[in-house]
Amino acid sequence: MEKREKIYEGKAKIVYSTDDPDLIIQYFKDDTTAFNAAKRGTVINKGIINNKISAKVFEFLSSEGIPTQYEQRLSDREMLIKRVEIVPVEVIVRNKAAGSFCRILGFEEGMELASHVLEFCYKRDDLNDPLINEYHIRALNLASEEEVETMKRYTIKINELMSTFLANLNLELIDFKLEFGRYKGEIILADEISPDTCRLWEVGTGEKFDKDRFRHDMGDIEEAYQEVLSRVEK
Ligand code: C5P
């Protein structure tokens, strides 16, 4: 398998083609952004850490029967993945109130929810990924009815699997974002799962081990990400 030309460069990753039309290489950068790129920075070694964490999480989810884009980790910063057509809808799960949920609805961070919340966002950087619902998805033909049902089913299963997996590492999964892709007519899990895309709080103390440390200038970002990796690798 040979690495070929750069196809796309995003905020935190670069994608390269390979000599296999079904496979691409995802390269994890140290660059980090928040609040829809209004805040930018670099977290030393973040790309290496997130590549390793995401590989472990995708391997775990695959072993539990979730179809994913992940093939294998190639190097410190590179991961081989299936080439998918990304569904332009981000799926967010919330187990406790935090982030934009608190900002929009006026609740206290950390508030318990009677049940988990599923949200959809339209994947459009220029519009700051606005919140949408299933009517928008249908009206705008962003995904078929069947694809939405599949994404919801996988998302709820992934929330259960990851919440248990992380609880065993003394981390509480507060919320996270998923992306899905179309591959040979099927919906599969895509992108990455890492402290950039999840809120992870230490059970008991509520200490944050995720991108909120960058968003709110809390310091020790690399150390927090590294701690998540060492727990995931145990
Ligand atoms: O900012 P908000 O509270 O809506 O984020 C919910 C969860 O989704 C957080 O874990 C955040 O890191 C993740 N997220 C993401 N990419 C986005 C939006 C949110 O990974 N574009």
Residues whose N, C-alpha, C, O or C-beta is under 5 A from the ligand:
A	BS01	C5P	I92 A98 G99 S100 F101 D129 D175 F176 K177 D196 T197 C198 R199
